[in-house]
Amino acid sequence: MQSVSQFPVKKALVVALLAACYSQSTFADTFLPGELIVSRTVYDGTASTVTIGQNLSAKTFNTDGTVATYNVATNDGSFANVFKNEVPDPSFGITSSIYLDHMTTSGAVTSTTAIDSSIMTTSFASKSELALNVSTNGQSVTFMGYKAPTNTLDVSNSNTSQVFDPTNPVTSTFARAIGSVNLSSGALTVTDVNAYSGNNGRAAIEANGQYYMVGNAGNGSGNGATLSQLSDNTGVQTIAVGSSGNTTAIGVAQGTFGSATGYQRGFSLAQLQDPTKAAGINYAADKTGKDDNFRGETVFNDTLFVTKGSGSNGVDTVYQVGATGALANGGVLPTNAPITILPGFNAVSEKVVEANAATAIAAGNTPLASSHPFGIWFGDANTLFVADEGDGVRLGVAGKVSTLAGLQEWNLNSGVWSLTQTFQTGLVGFKDVAASNSLGWTVQEDGLRNITGEKNADGTFTIFGTTSTVSNELTHDLGADPNAIVSIVIGANSTFANTSFSVLSNAAVGQRFGGVALTPAAVPVPAAVWLFGSGLLGLVGASRKRKTA
């Protein structure tokens, strides 16, 4: 017969085990299966962060490389007018804190993980930053930022220590940083790297013991040797998990190192047939290093895919990096991997697109729609969703073409991708009333940046995304305006006319959402919990044996 006095002992053991598994104080930053993770940054500055008249980036240099004159601040550090300093200083930015919000898929915030700003920050208002990607083994979520304190100016255009451009108007030096948060324990690992000197890293994915990053490099007017060095520092970069410092470019070398035109690591415009020329004549080579200015990335079926959606060089489109399935069975991408446009996607030079648009506007005509792809997510092997951030022009302004902005659905048929439809209802052109009233100018949604999704049991897809914005106040960095988290459910019968976005959350003024990710359906319980729990269960078992002996 059991003794009554033993019940409290067993109850205490069970309570202790549950507390070990669910204690908010010990494991407050663990991530629940199937929850939405949203990266967010908050402006940390005050009026004194910037003083009117203070020196910002360099404006001119002396012949010996020293700074002759500076751009100077026209506004103090008060939000949001501080970002009007982008007018005198095109490199203007201020480092800010990073947060990972834990959300239900209906948009309710359940907890927040604060990233230690003493070891990693992002840049306000660099709108291309803070994409989130879950590692291919499902154990961590990864993003990029800087090894710089909060409220530091112009870091997003600073040099890195090993790739220094003396013509960069930003004369400071800061490492870029890869942040990786373990989904089981909430532990943060930060890897400092020398990639993307003069510009920013946008995203990172961990696969098979390697980080694969995308971003852009260069912010100066250097010669061919400098540009070539930066070309080796841009595009897809990789570094082993656990390492730090210099990264390695992924992409076959195109052109000649030392040339100011045509030396690219991966894709080169000179590979493509120029549609305005006779058969066999390709496009002229672009500025060195600028064809691989990538923004978004994903891994699907052990294959890496990236996007380009900005800049006046190359092609704004979706690319495959390396061979299909190259990451299978623990594989790694070779440094000479080809980077190719997915069949069916845009293959027209951005210079041609911009020239045609300018001609159409000058003639009083509406230009053709152009793509600005950002995030991508595969619903399955034959369905690809592409986030298009829009052209950055407000509705009703001459030259605005919103046909491709929003969420594009692409389908694969006979090896070629085709655009099925673009979803915009409830997104493009919609006004953020609260932000507009607070800021004193109109903030509108313009498209999508980063996305993720899930395939539902009924075969539909739910897509979650962060929005891009435009406003009618043109003297500040538009990336400083608050954006939103939205979702949309797409099924076999969904059309752009009958399917609408829902707003899950609006960023507050002085905040901005970056990326979105979904945790895997099963997140491993931290090893410490299992060890503690198994020990407690052992004690329960031992107690039971003693009682029944």
Secondary structure in CASP SS format (residue, H / E / C, confidence):
PFRMAT SS
TARGET T0000
AUTHOR 0000-0000-0000
METHOD secondary structure of the structure
MODEL  1
M C 1.00
Q C 1.00
S C 1.00
V C 1.00
S C 1.00
Q H 1.00
F H 1.00
P H 1.00
V H 1.00
K H 1.00
K H 1.00
A H 1.00
L H 1.00
V H 1.00
V H 1.00
A H 1.00
L H 1.00
L H 1.00
A H 1.00
A H 1.00
C H 1.00
Y H 1.00
S C 1.00
Q C 1.00
S C 1.00
T C 1.00
F C 1.00
A C 1.00
D C 1.00
T C 1.00
F C 1.00
L C 1.00
P C 1.00
G C 1.00
E C 1.00
L E 1.00
I E 1.00
V E 1.00
S E 1.00
R E 1.00
T E 1.00
V E 1.00
Y C 1.00
D C 1.00
G C 1.00
T C 1.00
A H 1.00
S H 1.00
T H 1.00
V C 1.00
T C 1.00
I C 1.00
G C 1.00
Q C 1.00
N E 1.00
L E 1.00
S E 1.00
A E 1.00
K E 1.00
T E 1.00
F E 1.00
N C 1.00
T C 1.00
D C 1.00
G C 1.00
T C 1.00
V E 1.00
A E 1.00
T E 1.00
Y E 1.00
N E 1.00
V E 1.00
A C 1.00
T C 1.00
N C 1.00
D C 1.00
G C 1.00
S C 1.00
F C 1.00
A C 1.00
N H 1.00
V H 1.00
F H 1.00
K H 1.00
N H 1.00
E H 1.00
V C 1.00
P C 1.00
D C 1.00
P C 1.00
S C 1.00
F C 1.00
G C 1.00
I E 1.00
T E 1.00
S E 1.00
S E 1.00
I E 1.00
Y E 1.00
L E 1.00
D E 1.00
H E 1.00
M E 1.00
T C 1.00
T C 1.00
S C 1.00
G C 1.00
A C 1.00
V E 1.00
T E 1.00
S E 1.00
T E 1.00
T E 1.00
A E 1.00
I C 1.00
D C 1.00
S C 1.00
S C 1.00
I C 1.00
M C 1.00
T E 1.00
T E 1.00
S E 1.00
F E 1.00
A C 1.00
S C 1.00
K C 1.00
S C 1.00
E C 1.00
L C 1.00
A C 1.00
L C 1.00
N E 1.00
V E 1.00
S C 1.00
T C 1.00
N C 1.00
G C 1.00
Q C 1.00
S E 1.00
V E 1.00
T E 1.00
F E 1.00
M E 1.00
G E 1.00
Y E 1.00
K C 1.00
A C 1.00
P C 1.00
T C 1.00
N C 1.00
T C 1.00
L E 1.00
D C 1.00
V H 1.00
S H 1.00
N H 1.00
S C 1.00
N E 1.00
T E 1.00
S C 1.00
Q C 1.00
V E 1.00
F C 1.00
D C 1.00
P C 1.00
T C 1.00
N C 1.00
P C 1.00
V C 1.00
T C 1.00
S C 1.00
T E 1.00
F C 1.00
A C 1.00
R E 1.00
A E 1.00
I E 1.00
G E 1.00
S E 1.00
V E 1.00
N E 1.00
L C 1.00
S C 1.00
S C 1.00
G C 1.00
A C 1.00
L E 1.00
T E 1.00
V E 1.00
T E 1.00
D E 1.00
V E 1.00
N C 1.00
A C 1.00
Y C 1.00
S C 1.00
G C 1.00
N C 1.00
N C 1.00
G E 1.00
R E 1.00
A E 1.00
A E 1.00
I E 1.00
E E 1.00
A E 1.00
N C 1.00
G C 1.00
Q E 1.00
Y E 1.00
Y E 1.00
M E 1.00
V E 1.00
G E 1.00
N C 1.00
A C 1.00
G C 1.00
N C 1.00
G C 1.00
S C 1.00
G C 1.00
N C 1.00
G H 1.00
A H 1.00
T H 1.00
L H 1.00
S H 1.00
Q H 1.00
L H 1.00
S H 1.00
D C 1.00
N C 1.00
T C 1.00
G E 1.00
V E 1.00
Q E 1.00
T E 1.00
I E 1.00
A E 1.00
V C 1.00
G C 1.00
S C 1.00
S C 1.00
G E 1.00
N C 1.00
T C 1.00
T E 1.00
A E 1.00
I E 1.00
G C 1.00
V C 1.00
A E 1.00
Q E 1.00
G C 1.00
T C 1.00
F C 1.00
G C 1.00
S C 1.00
A C 1.00
T E 1.00
G C 1.00
Y C 1.00
Q E 1.00
R E 1.00
G C 1.00
F C 1.00
S C 1.00
L H 1.00
A H 1.00
Q H 1.00
L C 1.00
Q E 1.00
D C 1.00
P C 1.00
T C 1.00
K C 1.00
A C 1.00
A C 1.00
G C 1.00
I C 1.00
N E 1.00
Y C 1.00
A C 1.00
A C 1.00
D C 1.00
K E 1.00
T C 1.00
G C 1.00
K C 1.00
D C 1.00
D C 1.00
N C 1.00
F C 1.00
R C 1.00
G C 1.00
E E 1.00
T E 1.00
V E 1.00
F E 1.00
N C 1.00
D C 1.00
T E 1.00
L E 1.00
F E 1.00
V E 1.00
T E 1.00
K E 1.00
G C 1.00
S C 1.00
G C 1.00
S C 1.00
N C 1.00
G C 1.00
V C 1.00
D C 1.00
T E 1.00
V E 1.00
Y E 1.00
Q E 1.00
V E 1.00
G C 1.00
A C 1.00
T C 1.00
G C 1.00
A C 1.00
L C 1.00
A H 1.00
N H 1.00
G H 1.00
G C 1.00
V C 1.00
L C 1.00
P C 1.00
T C 1.00
N C 1.00
A C 1.00
P C 1.00
I E 1.00
T E 1.00
I E 1.00
L C 1.00
P C 1.00
G C 1.00
F C 1.00
N C 1.00
A C 1.00
V C 1.00
S C 1.00
E H 1.00
K H 1.00
V H 1.00
V H 1.00
E H 1.00
A H 1.00
N H 1.00
A H 1.00
A H 1.00
T H 1.00
A H 1.00
I H 1.00
A H 1.00
A C 1.00
G C 1.00
N C 1.00
T C 1.00
P C 1.00
L C 1.00
A C 1.00
S C 1.00
S C 1.00
H C 1.00
P E 1.00
F E 1.00
G E 1.00
I E 1.00
W E 1.00
F E 1.00
G E 1.00
D E 1.00
A C 1.00
N C 1.00
T E 1.00
L E 1.00
F E 1.00
V E 1.00
A E 1.00
D E 1.00
E C 1.00
G C 1.00
D C 1.00
G C 1.00
V C 1.00
R C 1.00
L C 1.00
G C 1.00
V C 1.00
A C 1.00
G C 1.00
K C 1.00
V C 1.00
S C 1.00
T C 1.00
L C 1.00
A C 1.00
G E 1.00
L E 1.00
Q E 1.00
E E 1.00
W E 1.00
N E 1.00
L E 1.00
N E 1.00
S C 1.00
G C 1.00
V E 1.00
W E 1.00
S E 1.00
L E 1.00
T E 1.00
Q E 1.00
T E 1.00
F E 1.00
Q C 1.00
T C 1.00
G C 1.00
L C 1.00
V C 1.00
G C 1.00
F C 1.00
K E 1.00
D C 1.00
V H 1.00
A H 1.00
A H 1.00
S H 1.00
N H 1.00
S H 1.00
L H 1.00
G C 1.00
W C 1.00
T C 1.00
V E 1.00
Q E 1.00
E E 1.00
D E 1.00
G E 1.00
L E 1.00
R E 1.00
N E 1.00
I E 1.00
T E 1.00
G E 1.00
E E 1.00
K E 1.00
N C 1.00
A C 1.00
D C 1.00
G C 1.00
T C 1.00
F E 1.00
T E 1.00
I E 1.00
F E 1.00
G E 1.00
T E 1.00
T E 1.00
S E 1.00
T E 1.00
V E 1.00
S E 1.00
N C 1.00
E C 1.00
L C 1.00
T C 1.00
H C 1.00
D C 1.00
L H 1.00
G H 1.00
A H 1.00
D C 1.00
P C 1.00
N C 1.00
A E 1.00
I E 1.00
V E 1.00
S E 1.00
I E 1.00
V E 1.00
I E 1.00
G C 1.00
A C 1.00
N C 1.00
S C 1.00
T C 1.00
F C 1.00
A C 1.00
N C 1.00
T C 1.00
S C 1.00
F C 1.00
S E 1.00
V E 1.00
L E 1.00
S E 1.00
N E 1.00
A C 1.00
A C 1.00
V C 1.00
G C 1.00
Q E 1.00
R E 1.00
F E 1.00
G E 1.00
G E 1.00
V E 1.00
A E 1.00
L E 1.00
T C 1.00
P C 1.00
A C 1.00
A C 1.00
V C 1.00
P C 1.00
V C 1.00
P C 1.00
A H 1.00
A H 1.00
V H 1.00
W H 1.00
L H 1.00
F H 1.00
G H 1.00
S H 1.00
G H 1.00
L H 1.00
L H 1.00
G H 1.00
L H 1.00
V H 1.00
G H 1.00
A H 1.00
S H 1.00
R H 1.00
K H 1.00
R H 1.00
K H 1.00
T H 1.00
A C 1.00
END
